[in-house]
Amino acid sequence: MAGEGKTKQGSGWLSVLVDYGPLLVFFLTYRYFAPAEPEPIGEVAAVIKGTLAFMATAVVALGVSKWRLGKVSPMLMFSTALIVGFGTLTVFFGDPTFVQLKPTIIYLALGLALLVGWKIGKPLLKFLLEAAFDGLSDQGWLKLSRNWGVFFLALAGLNEFLRWYLDFGDWLAAKLWVFLPISFLFTFSQIPMLLKHGLSVEGVDEETHNPPPS
């Protein structure tokens, strides 16, 4: 049983790495190649190199998820498809706007889908997370879907605000140092509600290590 717990915990952190590793690689690659002084051609070149690294790492993360976790979540497939699609547009046109729009599209699509599912009584988050939270009732799944739906729409608005008011480097830093922390804080804020709706202790561990990707 102890070994099973360790495996579960390791898998949880591997899931986080699969979800956020490509973004970290993008950030580090862009920062490494970005010019010290503002210079349009150098900025575009750094964005393109970061995008190529982003795309390659996203595909690798997809393979690692299948190899080490034995599955590829629908959310990861959706996100990887958008990374490759919008990354290709970024490289082809040399315009970082395509990379910046990707999170907004993901947040809007997920937020609207979850809220529509909640409205018609279908907890779509249960499908996206593959029923990972042991013991959670259907009512709990519905509330979780509703709450994450609203949160994703808020993230879409925040991403658009930051995209308009920050330069690319600062926007990219915000993806790591703003979006990631508030997503984990929101995840922890849901635990009391989930416990009231039957989530087990093992489910709490799954929730904290495997929040819906943001």
C-alpha positions in Angstrom: 0.0 0.0 0.0 2.9 2.4 0.8 4.5 1.7 -2.5 1.2 2.3 -4.2 1.0 5.7 -2.5 4.4 6.7 -3.6 3.7 5.7 -7.1 0.5 7.8 -7.1 2.3 10.8 -5.7 5.1 10.4 -8.3 2.5 10.1 -11.1 0.8 13.3 -9.8 4.0 15.4 -10.1 4.7 13.8 -13.4 1.3 15.0 -14.6 2.1 18.5 -13.5 5.5 18.3 -15.3 3.8 17.0 -18.5 1.2 19.9 -18.3 3.6 22.8 -17.5 7.0 21.6 -18.7 6.6 22.8 -22.3 5.6 26.2 -21.1 8.7 26.4 -18.9 10.9 25.3 -21.8 9.3 28.0 -24.0 10.0 30.6 -21.3 13.6 29.6 -20.8 14.4 29.4 -24.5 12.8 32.8 -25.2 14.7 34.4 -22.3 18.0 32.9 -23.5 17.7 34.2 -27.1 15.9 37.5 -26.3 18.1 40.5 -27.1 19.3 42.6 -24.1 18.0 45.7 -25.7 14.5 46.0 -27.4 15.0 45.1 -31.0 12.2 43.8 -33.2 14.1 41.4 -35.3 15.9 39.8 -32.3 12.6 39.6 -30.4 10.8 37.8 -33.3 13.8 35.4 -33.7 13.7 34.6 -29.9 9.9 34.0 -30.1 10.3 31.7 -33.1 13.1 29.7 -31.4 11.0 29.5 -28.2 8.0 28.4 -30.2 9.9 25.6 -31.9 11.1 24.4 -28.5 7.6 24.7 -27.1 6.1 22.6 -29.9 8.9 19.9 -29.7 8.5 19.7 -25.9 4.7 19.5 -26.1 4.9 16.5 -28.4 7.5 14.8 -26.1 5.2 15.5 -23.1 2.4 13.7 -25.0 4.7 10.7 -25.5 5.8 10.7 -21.9 2.2 10.8 -20.7 1.4 7.8 -22.7 4.6 5.9 -21.7 4.8 6.7 -18.0 1.1 7.3 -17.1 -0.4 4.9 -19.6 -2.8 7.4 -20.9 -3.2 10.7 -22.7 -6.0 12.9 -21.3 -8.4 14.6 -23.7 -7.2 18.0 -22.3 -3.6 17.2 -23.1 -4.4 16.2 -26.6 -6.5 19.3 -27.1 -3.7 21.6 -25.7 -1.0 19.9 -27.7 -3.0 20.2 -30.9 -3.4 23.9 -30.3 0.3 24.4 -29.4 1.4 22.7 -32.6 -1.2 24.5 -34.7 -0.7 28.0 -33.3 3.1 27.4 -33.0 3.2 26.7 -36.8 1.3 29.9 -37.5 3.7 31.8 -35.3 6.8 30.4 -37.0 5.3 30.9 -40.5 4.1 34.5 -40.0 6.7 35.5 -37.4 4.0 36.9 -35.1 3.8 36.0 -31.4 0.1 37.0 -31.3 -0.8 33.4 -32.3 1.0 32.0 -29.2 -0.7 34.5 -27.0 -4.1 33.7 -28.3 -3.8 30.0 -27.6 -4.5 30.2 -23.9 -7.5 32.5 -24.4 -9.0 30.0 -26.9 -8.4 27.0 -24.5 -9.9 28.9 -21.5 -12.9 30.1 -23.5 -13.6 26.6 -25.0 -13.2 24.8 -21.6 -15.1 27.4 -19.7 -18.1 27.5 -22.0 -18.1 23.7 -22.4 -18.1 23.1 -18.6 -20.8 25.7 -18.0 -23.1 24.3 -20.7 -22.5 20.8 -19.3 -23.3 22.1 -15.8 -26.5 23.7 -17.0 -27.8 20.5 -18.6 -26.7 18.3 -15.7 -23.6 16.7 -17.4 -20.4 17.2 -15.4 -17.9 17.3 -18.3 -15.0 17.7 -15.9 -15.6 14.1 -14.9 -14.8 13.1 -18.4 -11.8 15.4 -18.8 -10.2 14.2 -15.6 -11.3 10.6 -16.3 -13.1 10.2 -12.9 -9.9 10.6 -11.0 -11.4 11.8 -7.7 -12.4 8.8 -5.7 -15.8 8.9 -4.0 -16.9 12.3 -5.4 -20.6 12.4 -6.0 -22.3 13.5 -9.2 -23.4 16.7 -7.4 -19.8 17.3 -6.4 -18.7 16.9 -10.0 -21.4 19.3 -11.2 -20.3 22.0 -8.7 -16.6 21.4 -9.6 -17.4 21.7 -13.3 -19.4 24.9 -12.7 -16.6 26.5 -10.6 -13.8 25.6 -13.0 -16.0 26.9 -15.9 -16.3 30.3 -14.3 -12.6 30.3 -13.4 -11.5 29.4 -16.9 -13.6 32.3 -18.3 -11.9 34.6 -15.8 -8.5 33.3 -16.9 -9.5 34.0 -20.6 -10.3 37.6 -19.6 -7.1 38.0 -17.6 -5.0 36.6 -20.5 -6.5 39.1 -22.9 -5.9 42.0 -20.5 -2.3 41.0 -20.0 -1.8 40.4 -23.7 -2.8 43.9 -24.5 -1.0 45.7 -21.7 2.3 43.7 -21.4 5.1 43.1 -23.9 5.7 39.5 -24.9 8.4 38.8 -22.4 6.4 40.1 -19.4 3.3 38.2 -20.7 5.2 35.0 -20.9 6.6 35.5 -17.4 3.0 36.1 -16.2 2.0 32.7 -17.6 4.4 31.1 -15.1 4.3 33.4 -12.1 0.7 34.6 -12.2 -1.5 31.9 -13.9 0.2 28.9 -12.4 0.0 30.1 -8.7 -3.6 31.3 -8.9 -4.6 28.0 -10.5 -3.2 26.0 -7.7 -4.7 28.4 -5.1 -8.1 28.0 -6.8 -7.6 24.2 -6.8 -7.0 24.2 -3.0 -10.0 26.4 -2.5 -12.3 23.7 -3.9 -11.2 21.0 -1.5 -13.7 21.9 1.4 -16.6 21.7 -1.1 -15.4 18.4 -2.6 -15.0 16.9 0.9 -18.6 17.7 1.6 -19.6 15.8 -1.5 -17.8 12.5 -0.8 -14.2 13.1 -1.9 -11.9 10.7 -0.2 -8.5 11.5 1.3 -6.9 9.8 -1.7 -9.0 12.0 -3.9 -7.7 15.1 -2.1 -4.2 14.1 -3.0 -5.3 13.5 -6.7 -6.9 17.0 -6.7 -3.9 18.8 -5.4 -1.4 17.0 -7.8 -3.6 16.9 -10.9 -5.7 20.1 -11.2 -7.3 20.8 -14.6 -4.4 22.2 -16.7 -4.3 26.0 -17.1 
